[in-house]
């Protein structure tokens, strides 16, 4: 079991983000220790890592909430969850392609500067 600070460090997010996800219903009821402090399990840490991954790909909190609700319904929702993840994957691939185009444009500009051109 981990404190909220340890959990934040393991996941690479701040404590406020963990509390935000709790308020949004994205974590099961978090256990409390004898001093009434939140304690997080390995399962909680892994789920928060996945939330972080989804957020970094641009998935909205609302979409993650939808995914989580489907997850809680059980294995019968695997096709819907697969579709959500696949859709996000396609968005991410499109973003990567756009970033590649932007990188090429920057490289072209640098090449002109290296040749001494002023535009």
N, C-alpha and C positions, 0 to 999 in steps of 0.2 A: 504494500500500500504506500501511496505517495501523498505528500502534502500538496497543496495547490501550487506552491512555489516550485517544488520539485517537478511537478507535472508540467508546469509552464516551461521550465528549462528543458525537459525531455522532448517536449513537442516543438519548442522553438516559437512559442507565442507568449503574449503577456497574460498576466493573471486576469486583467479586465476582459480579455477575449474569452477566456474560459468561463467567466461569470456571465458574459453576454450569451454564449452558446447555451449555458444552463437556463437562462431566462427565456431563450427561444425554444426550449424544449428539446434541444439536440443531444442532451445527455440523460441517461436514465437517472433516477433518483440517486444522487451521490451519497455515499455512506458518510457517517460522522464518527469521529473518535470520541473517547471519553470526555474530552474537553470541548466537544461540539464543533471541532474543526473538520472541514471537508477532508476526506481521504479518497484517493483515486486508485483504481485497480489497473492492472496491465491492460485489461479490456478497454477501460476508459481512455488510457493513453493511446492505444492503437486506434480507437475510434476518433480521437482528437487529431491524430496524425492524418487520418483519411480526410477529415473535415478540412484541415489545413491544405492538403493536396487539392481537394476540390475547389477551395476558395482561390488558391494560387492559379488554377486553370481558368478562373473567371466565373465559376458557378455561383449563383446567388444564394443567399441564406434561405430564401423561400424554396428554391429548387432542392437544396440540401434537406430542408424540412420534409419536402415531399418524398425524397429518397428514404429518409429515416422512418417516416410513417409506413412506407411500403415494406421496409426491412422488418419492422415490428409486426407486420401482418404475417410474415413467414415466407416459406419457400415458394408458395404459389405466386408470389409477386416477383420472382426472379426475372421473368421476361420484361416486366415494366422497369425494373431496376437496371437491367442490362441496357434497355433502350435509353434510359437517362444517362448512363455512363457513356454509352456509345455516342450519343448526341454531343456530350461534352467533349469527348475525344475528337470528334470531327471539328468542333469549334476550335479546339486547341491546335489541331493540325493546320487549320486555316490561319490562325494567329501566327504560327511558326513560319508559314509561307510568306505572310506579310512582313514579318521581321526579317526574313531572308532578303526580300526585295529592298527593304529599308537599309540593310547592311550593304548591299550592292551599291545603292545610291551614295551612301557615305564613303565607301571605298573609292567610287568614281571621283567624288569631290576631293578626297585626299590625294589621289593620283594627279589631279590637275594642280593642286597646290605643290606637290613634290616636283612637278615639271616647271614650277615658277609661274603658273598662270594665276590670274587674280580674279577668277570667277568660279 
